[in-house]
């Protein structure tokens, strides 16, 4: 249920098995914990403690594995003692697709900021290998003193994303897909959508979990499911990814944009972090910062279906060249071979 785990770990499992590897996944949190989080409920403290105990028990068996890959960290909000012990006894690879180090150096808990500001930096430095989803994360790993860093963007399985057939139509759909925790980004762009609806016939498509933003104009709310996300994106004519230019957002991997482009949608996005790498301004989409820039960019795409088609085709081409599951997996096979040649 966790997006990072689903995209950075689970979607590769069939490829690992096909290549002759046996992979065991040991999650930290449970589905119940994530259900509570996504529903806006506070998970019970006993259940959280049970997750910590389960992870500690799991670590007792790491000796029987050839390699250990850690997603982000072993114990959230605890010192990196477990990572230090693992580095001394077994070694590990650690993977990041978010700027989780800002949970510590810029986090909301004063005790954590004071005593553990460099926890993720230490985790990176002690790892045999650090895999990161974008340049911002790579720069942090370099500053932390990581010995080896590999860029692995968050990617899509192209077989799951059919192409959009663009055409001239009376009502144009502007769409956004995301998790409940990222709804604030959509809320920030609603004034732009409201202004555009006074001038054009448009509808806002929201693809989310249990929550959607309240919006007075025409909108279609589609509950998110893994099986149905591509079909939901195909209901859009334009995909958007607004973001504030803040430290946490600079660490995001532009996955929404990659999904939109995989379906052949033109995009409009904030020029923040990896968005600037994925969006080729005026080629496969537009980068827009101010409210005026957002209105101008979306207005051009709303009025010109041929421009939407052209941008969508260029975006699809970029995704097929750089952001596919198979391309990443080839790199991952090479990583394993270099870390443990006798096992390959």
C-alpha atoms as a printed R data frame, in Angstrom:
    type eleno elety resid chain resno       x       y       z
1   ATOM     1    CA   UNK     A     1   0.000   0.000   0.000
2   ATOM     2    CA   UNK     A     2   2.954   2.352   0.458
3   ATOM     3    CA   UNK     A     3   3.822   4.121  -2.804
4   ATOM     4    CA   UNK     A     4   7.597   3.941  -2.328
5   ATOM     5    CA   UNK     A     5   7.527   0.227  -1.566
6   ATOM     6    CA   UNK     A     6   5.129  -0.524  -4.402
7   ATOM     7    CA   UNK     A     7   7.213   1.313  -6.995
8   ATOM     8    CA   UNK     A     8  10.767   0.785  -5.723
9   ATOM     9    CA   UNK     A     9  10.454  -2.836  -4.564
10  ATOM    10    CA   UNK     A    10   7.282  -4.776  -5.312
11  ATOM    11    CA   UNK     A    11   6.995  -4.055  -9.017
12  ATOM    12    CA   UNK     A    12  10.457  -5.577  -9.562
13  ATOM    13    CA   UNK     A    13   9.718  -8.895  -7.844
14  ATOM    14    CA   UNK     A    14   8.578 -10.758 -10.995
15  ATOM    15    CA   UNK     A    15  11.731  -9.592 -12.800
16  ATOM    16    CA   UNK     A    16  14.008 -10.776  -9.963
17  ATOM    17    CA   UNK     A    17  12.299 -14.165  -9.939
18  ATOM    18    CA   UNK     A    18  12.543 -14.454 -13.725
19  ATOM    19    CA   UNK     A    19  16.271 -13.699 -13.464
20  ATOM    20    CA   UNK     A    20  16.723 -16.563 -10.997
21  ATOM    21    CA   UNK     A    21  16.792 -14.691  -7.706
22  ATOM    22    CA   UNK     A    22  14.748 -15.350  -4.582
23  ATOM    23    CA   UNK     A    23  13.594 -12.127  -2.941
24  ATOM    24    CA   UNK     A    24  11.923 -11.884   0.474
25  ATOM    25    CA   UNK     A    25  10.252  -8.606   1.462
26  ATOM    26    CA   UNK     A    26   9.987  -7.700   5.147
27  ATOM    27    CA   UNK     A    27   7.821  -4.567   5.603
28  ATOM    28    CA   UNK     A    28   8.157  -2.342   8.662
29  ATOM    29    CA   UNK     A    29   4.598  -0.994   8.793
30  ATOM    30    CA   UNK     A    30   1.439  -3.039   8.328
31  ATOM    31    CA   UNK     A    31  -1.546  -2.540   6.031
32  ATOM    32    CA   UNK     A    32  -3.571  -1.578   9.095
33  ATOM    33    CA   UNK     A    33  -1.116   1.207   9.934
34  ATOM    34    CA   UNK     A    34  -1.286   2.604   6.400
35  ATOM    35    CA   UNK     A    35  -5.073   2.295   6.271
36  ATOM    36    CA   UNK     A    36  -5.262   4.401   9.427
37  ATOM    37    CA   UNK     A    37  -2.815   6.987   8.062
38  ATOM    38    CA   UNK     A    38  -4.632   7.334   4.717
39  ATOM    39    CA   UNK     A    39  -7.979   7.617   6.498
40  ATOM    40    CA   UNK     A    40  -6.663  10.408   8.732
41  ATOM    41    CA   UNK     A    41  -6.691   8.265  11.873
42  ATOM    42    CA   UNK     A    42  -3.854   8.115  14.390
43  ATOM    43    CA   UNK     A    43  -2.484   4.558  14.623
44  ATOM    44    CA   UNK     A    44  -2.471   3.100  18.104
45  ATOM    45    CA   UNK     A    45   0.842   3.322  19.968
46  ATOM    46    CA   UNK     A    46   0.779  -0.405  20.774
47  ATOM    47    CA   UNK     A    47   0.445  -1.229  17.101
48  ATOM    48    CA   UNK     A    48   3.386   1.039  16.235
49  ATOM    49    CA   UNK     A    49   5.509  -0.582  18.944
50  ATOM    50    CA   UNK     A    50   4.574  -3.956  17.502
51  ATOM    51    CA   UNK     A    51   6.023  -2.803  14.156
52  ATOM    52    CA   UNK     A    52   9.321  -1.888  15.858
53  ATOM    53    CA   UNK     A    53   9.440  -5.247  17.619
54  ATOM    54    CA   UNK     A    54   8.699  -7.101  14.396
55  ATOM    55    CA   UNK     A    55  11.563  -5.328  12.616
56  ATOM    56    CA   UNK     A    56  13.967  -6.160  15.440
57  ATOM    57    CA   UNK     A    57  12.949  -9.826  15.205
58  ATOM    58    CA   UNK     A    58  13.379  -9.797  11.429
59  ATOM    59    CA   UNK     A    59  16.945  -8.517  11.735
60  ATOM    60    CA   UNK     A    60  17.964 -11.636  13.645
61  ATOM    61    CA   UNK     A    61  17.667 -13.629  10.410
62  ATOM    62    CA   UNK     A    62  19.677 -11.405   8.037
63  ATOM    63    CA   UNK     A    63  22.661 -13.769   8.160
64  ATOM    64    CA   UNK     A    64  20.949 -16.237   5.843
65  ATOM    65    CA   UNK     A    65  20.580 -13.737   2.990
66  ATOM    66    CA   UNK     A    66  23.191 -12.924   0.343
67  ATOM    67    CA   UNK     A    67  22.304  -9.228   0.216
68  ATOM    68    CA   UNK     A    68  20.123  -6.839   2.191
69  ATOM    69    CA   UNK     A    69  18.414  -3.813   0.617
70  ATOM    70    CA   UNK     A    70  16.966  -1.269   3.035
71  ATOM    71    CA   UNK     A    71  14.233   1.139   2.012
72  ATOM    72    CA   UNK     A    72  15.169   4.457   3.630
73  ATOM    73    CA   UNK     A    73  16.034   3.233   7.179
74  ATOM    74    CA   UNK     A    74  15.597   0.318   9.547
75  ATOM    75    CA   UNK     A    75  13.971   2.055  12.547
76  ATOM    76    CA   UNK     A    76  12.245   5.428  11.990
77  ATOM    77    CA   UNK     A    77  13.188   8.106  14.530
78  ATOM    78    CA   UNK     A    78  15.800   5.973  16.266
79  ATOM    79    CA   UNK     A    79  19.605   6.368  15.992
80  ATOM    80    CA   UNK     A    80  21.331   4.470  13.181
81  ATOM    81    CA   UNK     A    81  22.674   1.790  15.534
82  ATOM    82    CA   UNK     A    82  20.950  -1.044  13.630
83  ATOM    83    CA   UNK     A    83  22.427   0.214  10.359
84  ATOM    84    CA   UNK     A    84  25.879   0.410  11.988
85  ATOM    85    CA   UNK     A    85  25.574  -3.166  13.236
86  ATOM    86    CA   UNK     A    86  24.374  -4.366   9.834
87  ATOM    87    CA   UNK     A    87  27.238  -2.563   8.093
88  ATOM    88    CA   UNK     A    88  29.773  -4.231  10.404
89  ATOM    89    CA   UNK     A    89  28.354  -7.737  10.030
90  ATOM    90    CA   UNK     A    90  26.632  -8.076   6.668
91  ATOM    91    CA   UNK     A    91  26.631  -4.892   4.662
92  ATOM    92    CA   UNK     A    92  23.581  -3.335   3.026
93  ATOM    93    CA   UNK     A    93  22.288  -1.237   0.147
94  ATOM    94    CA   UNK     A    94  19.913   1.617   0.943
95  ATOM    95    CA   UNK     A    95  17.344   3.193  -1.389
96  ATOM    96    CA   UNK     A    96  15.755   6.678  -1.400
97  ATOM    97    CA   UNK     A    97  13.004   8.205  -3.508
98  ATOM    98    CA   UNK     A    98  12.140  10.981  -1.044
99  ATOM    99    CA   UNK     A    99  14.133  13.484   0.992
100 ATOM   100    CA   UNK     A   100  13.524  11.583   4.241
101 ATOM   101    CA   UNK     A   101  16.621  13.203   5.753
102 ATOM   102    CA   UNK     A   102  14.467  16.320   6.125
103 ATOM   103    CA   UNK     A   103  12.311  14.396   8.611
104 ATOM   104    CA   UNK     A   104  15.360  14.749  10.856
105 ATOM   105    CA   UNK     A   105  17.218  17.973  10.079
106 ATOM   106    CA   UNK     A   106  14.053  19.969   9.271
107 ATOM   107    CA   UNK     A   107  11.436  17.800  10.999
108 ATOM   108    CA   UNK     A   108   8.552  18.720  13.246
109 ATOM   109    CA   UNK     A   109   9.956  17.069  16.379
110 ATOM   110    CA   UNK     A   110  12.446  19.312  18.259
111 ATOM   111    CA   UNK     A   111  14.084  16.350  20.032
112 ATOM   112    CA   UNK     A   112  14.702  14.616  16.702
113 ATOM   113    CA   UNK     A   113  16.137  17.758  15.105
114 ATOM   114    CA   UNK     A   114  18.463  18.283  18.031
115 ATOM   115    CA   UNK     A   115  19.773  14.758  18.563
116 ATOM   116    CA   UNK     A   116  19.373  13.015  15.185
117 ATOM   117    CA   UNK     A   117  19.814  15.628  12.420
118 ATOM   118    CA   UNK     A   118  22.365  13.470  10.569
119 ATOM   119    CA   UNK     A   119  20.742  10.053  11.042
120 ATOM   120    CA   UNK     A   120  20.073   9.482   7.315
121 ATOM   121    CA   UNK     A   121  23.496  10.861   6.389
122 ATOM   122    CA   UNK     A   122  25.105   8.227   8.611
123 ATOM   123    CA   UNK     A   123  22.879   5.544   7.076
124 ATOM   124    CA   UNK     A   124  24.013   6.609   3.600
125 ATOM   125    CA   UNK     A   125  27.680   6.749   4.531
126 ATOM   126    CA   UNK     A   126  27.750   3.276   6.075
127 ATOM   127    CA   UNK     A   127  25.993   1.600   3.120
128 ATOM   128    CA   UNK     A   128  27.880  -0.399   0.496
129 ATOM   129    CA   UNK     A   129  25.722   1.296  -2.115
130 ATOM   130    CA   UNK     A   130  23.115   4.057  -2.134
131 ATOM   131    CA   UNK     A   131  20.438   4.134  -4.843
132 ATOM   132    CA   UNK     A   132  18.579   7.418  -5.330
133 ATOM   133    CA   UNK     A   133  15.714   8.596  -7.476
134 ATOM   134    CA   UNK     A   134  17.001  12.028  -8.462
135 ATOM   135    CA   UNK     A   135  19.868  14.537  -8.388
136 ATOM   136    CA   UNK     A   136  18.764  16.245  -5.163
137 ATOM   137    CA   UNK     A   137  19.007  12.945  -3.283
138 ATOM   138    CA   UNK     A   138  22.306  12.121  -4.975
139 ATOM   139    CA   UNK     A   139  23.813  15.421  -3.844
140 ATOM   140    CA   UNK     A   140  22.829  14.662  -0.252
141 ATOM   141    CA   UNK     A   141  24.390  11.198  -0.473
142 ATOM   142    CA   UNK     A   142  27.597  12.720  -1.849
143 ATOM   143    CA   UNK     A   143  27.690  15.278   0.963
144 ATOM   144    CA   UNK     A   144  27.155  12.454   3.469
145 ATOM   145    CA   UNK     A   145  30.284  10.712   2.190
146 ATOM   146    CA   UNK     A   146  28.679   7.738   0.415
147 ATOM   147    CA   UNK     A   147  31.241   5.524  -1.278
148 ATOM   148    CA   UNK     A   148  29.034   4.520  -4.189
149 ATOM   149    CA   UNK     A   149  25.819   6.047  -5.529
150 ATOM   150    CA   UNK     A   150  23.596   4.861  -8.389
151 ATOM   151    CA   UNK     A   151  20.746   6.868  -9.901
152 ATOM   152    CA   UNK     A   152  17.560   4.824 -10.225
153 ATOM   153    CA   UNK     A   153  14.540   6.999 -11.104
154 ATOM   154    CA   UNK     A   154  11.084   5.847 -10.093
155 ATOM   155    CA   UNK     A   155   9.710   4.246 -13.259
156 ATOM   156    CA   UNK     A   156   6.640   2.669 -14.838
157 ATOM   157    CA   UNK     A   157   5.795  -0.645 -16.423
158 ATOM   158    CA   UNK     A   158   4.926   0.477 -19.978
159 ATOM   159    CA   UNK     A   159   2.619  -2.509 -20.486
160 ATOM   160    CA   UNK     A   160   0.234  -1.012 -17.919
161 ATOM   161    CA   UNK     A   161  -0.111   2.407 -19.615
162 ATOM   162    CA   UNK     A   162  -2.001   2.635 -22.934
163 ATOM   163    CA   UNK     A   163  -1.734   5.798 -25.028
164 ATOM   164    CA   UNK     A   164  -4.319   8.574 -24.966
165 ATOM   165    CA   UNK     A   165  -6.129   9.266 -28.262
166 ATOM   166    CA   UNK     A   166  -6.349  13.073 -28.373
167 ATOM   167    CA   UNK     A   167  -9.101  14.792 -30.287
168 ATOM   168    CA   UNK     A   168 -10.943  18.070 -30.516
169 ATOM   169    CA   UNK     A   169 -13.620  18.068 -27.814
170 ATOM   170    CA   UNK     A   170 -16.005  20.586 -26.212
171 ATOM   171    CA   UNK     A   171 -14.915  19.932 -22.592
172 ATOM   172    CA   UNK     A   172 -11.240  19.493 -21.670
173 ATOM   173    CA   UNK     A   173 -10.207  17.508 -18.568
174 ATOM   174    CA   UNK     A   174  -7.356  18.740 -16.358
175 ATOM   175    CA   UNK     A   175  -6.232  15.937 -14.083
176 ATOM   176    CA   UNK     A   176  -4.213  15.269 -10.951
177 ATOM   177    CA   UNK     A   177  -3.324  11.943  -9.324
178 ATOM   178    CA   UNK     A   178  -1.836  11.623  -5.851
179 ATOM   179    CA   UNK     A   179  -1.948  10.341  -2.300
180 ATOM   180    CA   UNK     A   180  -3.932  11.887   0.574
181 ATOM   181    CA   UNK     A   181  -0.755  13.424   1.987
182 ATOM   182    CA   UNK     A   182  -0.171  15.417  -1.213
183 ATOM   183    CA   UNK     A   183  -3.647  16.936  -1.529
184 ATOM   184    CA   UNK     A   184  -2.270  20.270  -0.326
185 ATOM   185    CA   UNK     A   185  -0.435  20.630  -3.645
186 ATOM   186    CA   UNK     A   186  -3.695  20.334  -5.578
187 ATOM   187    CA   UNK     A   187  -5.424  22.746  -3.203
188 ATOM   188    CA   UNK     A   188  -2.754  25.351  -3.947
189 ATOM   189    CA   UNK     A   189  -3.566  25.379  -7.661
190 ATOM   190    CA   UNK     A   190  -7.371  25.525  -7.331
191 ATOM   191    CA   UNK     A   191  -7.537  29.334  -7.782
192 ATOM   192    CA   UNK     A   192  -5.967  28.841 -11.220
193 ATOM   193    CA   UNK     A   193  -8.500  26.140 -12.150
194 ATOM   194    CA   UNK     A   194 -11.353  28.366 -10.963
195 ATOM   195    CA   UNK     A   195 -10.176  31.243 -13.151
196 ATOM   196    CA   UNK     A   196  -9.847  28.972 -16.160
197 ATOM   197    CA   UNK     A   197 -13.366  27.618 -15.644
198 ATOM   198    CA   UNK     A   198 -14.749  31.136 -16.039
199 ATOM   199    CA   UNK     A   199 -13.242  31.259 -19.531
200 ATOM   200    CA   UNK     A   200 -13.211  27.665 -20.805
201 ATOM   201    CA   UNK     A   201 -15.314  24.540 -20.552
202 ATOM   202    CA   UNK     A   202 -13.073  22.361 -18.415
203 ATOM   203    CA   UNK     A   203 -13.457  19.727 -15.727
204 ATOM   204    CA   UNK     A   204 -11.046  18.872 -12.918
205 ATOM   205    CA   UNK     A   205 -10.320  15.151 -12.556
206 ATOM   206    CA   UNK     A   206  -9.090  14.097  -9.102
207 ATOM   207    CA   UNK     A   207  -7.647  10.622  -8.628
208 ATOM   208    CA   UNK     A   208  -7.037   9.988  -4.955
209 ATOM   209    CA   UNK     A   209  -7.713   7.700  -2.028
210 ATOM   210    CA   UNK     A   210 -10.384   8.360   0.574
211 ATOM   211    CA   UNK     A   211 -10.035  12.135   0.385
212 ATOM   212    CA   UNK     A   212 -10.565  14.732  -2.330
213 ATOM   213    CA   UNK     A   213 -10.307  18.491  -2.196
214 ATOM   214    CA   UNK     A   214 -13.516  20.466  -2.007
215 ATOM   215    CA   UNK     A   215 -14.049  22.279  -5.275
216 ATOM   216    CA   UNK     A   216 -17.100  24.244  -6.364
217 ATOM   217    CA   UNK     A   217 -16.571  23.868 -10.112
218 ATOM   218    CA   UNK     A   218 -17.141  20.834 -12.359
219 ATOM   219    CA   UNK     A   219 -15.050  17.950 -11.075
220 ATOM   220    CA   UNK     A   220 -14.832  14.184 -11.390
221 ATOM   221    CA   UNK     A   221 -13.563  12.307  -8.347
222 ATOM   222    CA   UNK     A   222 -12.087   8.879  -9.024
223 ATOM   223    CA   UNK     A   223 -10.995   6.650  -6.125
224 ATOM   224    CA   UNK     A   224  -7.414   5.475  -6.614
225 ATOM   225    CA   UNK     A   225  -6.674   1.805  -7.132
226 ATOM   226    CA   UNK     A   226  -3.469   0.293  -8.427
227 ATOM   227    CA   UNK     A   227  -5.317  -1.658 -11.111
228 ATOM   228    CA   UNK     A   228  -7.355   1.362 -12.211
229 ATOM   229    CA   UNK     A   229  -4.846   4.214 -12.131
230 ATOM   230    CA   UNK     A   230  -3.944   4.061 -15.842
231 ATOM   231    CA   UNK     A   231  -7.616   4.053 -16.870
232 ATOM   232    CA   UNK     A   232  -8.181   7.044 -14.584
233 ATOM   233    CA   UNK     A   233  -5.290   8.958 -16.179
234 ATOM   234    CA   UNK     A   234  -6.751   8.282 -19.631
235 ATOM   235    CA   UNK     A   235  -9.813  10.302 -18.569
236 ATOM   236    CA   UNK     A   236  -7.543  13.355 -18.433
237 ATOM   237    CA   UNK     A   237  -6.484  15.530 -21.359
238 ATOM   238    CA   UNK     A   238  -3.784  17.423 -19.426
239 ATOM   239    CA   UNK     A   239  -1.835  16.265 -16.366
240 ATOM   240    CA   UNK     A   240  -0.628  18.690 -13.706
241 ATOM   241    CA   UNK     A   241   1.959  18.531 -10.927
242 ATOM   242    CA   UNK     A   242   2.034  21.712  -8.833
243 ATOM   243    CA   UNK     A   243   4.644  21.892  -6.057
244 ATOM   244    CA   UNK     A   244   6.047  24.556  -3.726
245 ATOM   245    CA   UNK     A   245   9.787  25.116  -4.000
246 ATOM   246    CA   UNK     A   246  10.621  23.699  -0.563
247 ATOM   247    CA   UNK     A   247  13.305  21.219   0.576
248 ATOM   248    CA   UNK     A   248  11.013  18.177   0.851
249 ATOM   249    CA   UNK     A   249   9.464  18.783  -2.578
250 ATOM   250    CA   UNK     A   250  12.900  19.112  -4.219
251 ATOM   251    CA   UNK     A   251  13.462  15.475  -3.320
252 ATOM   252    CA   UNK     A   252  10.383  14.167  -5.153
253 ATOM   253    CA   UNK     A   253  10.866  11.905  -8.174
254 ATOM   254    CA   UNK     A   254   8.289  13.430 -10.580
255 ATOM   255    CA   UNK     A   255   6.407  10.147 -10.728
256 ATOM   256    CA   UNK     A   256   3.073  11.806 -11.558
257 ATOM   257    CA   UNK     A   257   4.627  13.386 -14.627
258 ATOM   258    CA   UNK     A   258   6.109  10.076 -15.734
259 ATOM   259    CA   UNK     A   259   2.687   8.421 -15.380
260 ATOM   260    CA   UNK     A   260   0.956  11.179 -17.354
261 ATOM   261    CA   UNK     A   261   3.571  11.029 -20.097
262 ATOM   262    CA   UNK     A   262   3.420   7.230 -20.251
263 ATOM   263    CA   UNK     A   263  -0.226   7.675 -21.273
264 ATOM   264    CA   UNK     A   264   0.682  10.363 -23.811
265 ATOM   265    CA   UNK     A   265  -0.623  13.361 -21.866
266 ATOM   266    CA   UNK     A   266   0.855  16.858 -22.085
267 ATOM   267    CA   UNK     A   267   1.841  18.192 -18.672
268 ATOM   268    CA   UNK     A   268   2.143  21.419 -16.735
269 ATOM   269    CA   UNK     A   269   4.356  21.359 -13.650
270 ATOM   270    CA   UNK     A   270   6.133  23.554 -11.153
271 ATOM   271    CA   UNK     A   271   9.865  24.011 -11.915
272 ATOM   272    CA   UNK     A   272  10.901  22.199  -8.737
273 ATOM   273    CA   UNK     A   273  13.431  19.407  -8.331
274 ATOM   274    CA   UNK     A   274  13.186  16.555 -10.813
275 ATOM   275    CA   UNK     A   275  10.229  18.192 -12.582
276 ATOM   276    CA   UNK     A   276  12.813  20.325 -14.394
277 ATOM   277    CA   UNK     A   277  14.515  17.182 -15.726
278 ATOM   278    CA   UNK     A   278  11.346  15.473 -16.932
279 ATOM   279    CA   UNK     A   279   9.524  18.455 -18.459
280 ATOM   280    CA   UNK     A   280  11.158  19.849 -21.585
281 ATOM   281    CA   UNK     A   281   9.511  23.262 -21.631
282 ATOM   282    CA   UNK     A   282   7.633  23.813 -24.867
283 ATOM   283    CA   UNK     A   283   8.382  20.272 -26.095
284 ATOM   284    CA   UNK     A   284   6.445  17.807 -23.935
285 ATOM   285    CA   UNK     A   285   4.822  20.255 -21.529
286 ATOM   286    CA   UNK     A   286   5.209  23.551 -19.731
287 ATOM   287    CA   UNK     A   287   6.957  24.594 -16.523
288 ATOM   288    CA   UNK     A   288   4.927  27.206 -14.659
289 ATOM   289    CA   UNK     A   289   5.738  29.006 -11.417
290 ATOM   290    CA   UNK     A   290   3.491  32.020 -10.978
291 ATOM   291    CA   UNK     A   291  -0.284  31.967 -11.180
292 ATOM   292    CA   UNK     A   292  -0.076  33.883 -14.452
293 ATOM   293    CA   UNK     A   293   2.301  31.294 -15.939
294 ATOM   294    CA   UNK     A   294  -0.016  28.460 -14.933
295 ATOM   295    CA   UNK     A   295  -3.004  30.186 -16.534
296 ATOM   296    CA   UNK     A   296  -1.071  30.902 -19.729
297 ATOM   297    CA   UNK     A   297   0.287  27.353 -20.047
298 ATOM   298    CA   UNK     A   298  -3.015  25.616 -19.367
299 ATOM   299    CA   UNK     A   299  -4.900  28.025 -21.650
300 ATOM   300    CA   UNK     A   300  -2.645  27.107 -24.592
301 ATOM   301    CA   UNK     A   301  -3.231  23.392 -24.062
302 ATOM   302    CA   UNK     A   302  -6.969  23.778 -23.461
303 ATOM   303    CA   UNK     A   303  -7.430  25.619 -26.763
304 ATOM   304    CA   UNK     A   304  -5.177  23.476 -28.972
305 ATOM   305    CA   UNK     A   305  -5.813  19.721 -29.100
306 ATOM   306    CA   UNK     A   306  -3.077  19.244 -31.679
307 ATOM   307    CA   UNK     A   307  -0.585  20.792 -29.260
308 ATOM   308    CA   UNK     A   308  -1.809  18.389 -26.565
309 ATOM   309    CA   UNK     A   309  -1.244  15.505 -28.970
310 ATOM   310    CA   UNK     A   310   2.234  16.677 -29.981
311 ATOM   311    CA   UNK     A   311   3.371  17.248 -26.386
312 ATOM   312    CA   UNK     A   312   1.896  13.899 -25.361
313 ATOM   313    CA   UNK     A   313   3.778  12.021 -28.058
314 ATOM   314    CA   UNK     A   314   7.077  13.677 -27.088
315 ATOM   315    CA   UNK     A   315   6.485  12.890 -23.421
316 ATOM   316    CA   UNK     A   316   5.666   9.272 -24.185
317 ATOM   317    CA   UNK     A   317   8.874   8.968 -26.200
318 ATOM   318    CA   UNK     A   318  10.917  10.329 -23.261
319 ATOM   319    CA   UNK     A   319   9.373   7.855 -20.823
320 ATOM   320    CA   UNK     A   320  10.016   4.907 -23.142
321 ATOM   321    CA   UNK     A   321  13.662   5.961 -23.463
322 ATOM   322    CA   UNK     A   322  14.484   6.744 -19.810
323 ATOM   323    CA   UNK     A   323  11.803   5.721 -17.305
324 ATOM   324    CA   UNK     A   324  10.848   2.078 -17.843
325 ATOM   325    CA   UNK     A   325  10.985  -0.885 -15.501
326 ATOM   326    CA   UNK     A   326  13.251  -2.908 -17.779
327 ATOM   327    CA   UNK     A   327  15.819  -0.112 -18.091
328 ATOM   328    CA   UNK     A   328  16.098   0.215 -14.318
329 ATOM   329    CA   UNK     A   329  16.238  -3.520 -13.789
330 ATOM   330    CA   UNK     A   330  19.208  -3.907 -16.111
331 ATOM   331    CA   UNK     A   331  21.076  -1.482 -13.852
332 ATOM   332    CA   UNK     A   332  19.957  -3.346 -10.751
333 ATOM   333    CA   UNK     A   333  21.278  -6.636 -12.100
334 ATOM   334    CA   UNK     A   334  24.617  -4.969 -12.723
335 ATOM   335    CA   UNK     A   335  24.644  -3.590  -9.172
336 ATOM   336    CA   UNK     A   336  24.108  -7.022  -7.652
337 ATOM   337    CA   UNK     A   337  26.809  -8.515  -9.855
338 ATOM   338    CA   UNK     A   338  29.311  -5.856  -8.813
339 ATOM   339    CA   UNK     A   339  28.537  -6.255  -5.126
340 ATOM   340    CA   UNK     A   340  28.634 -10.045  -5.080
341 ATOM   341    CA   UNK     A   341  30.069 -11.470  -8.336
342 ATOM   342    CA   UNK     A   342  30.075 -15.075  -7.068
343 ATOM   343    CA   UNK     A   343  26.281 -15.035  -6.628
344 ATOM   344    CA   UNK     A   344  25.525 -14.026 -10.226
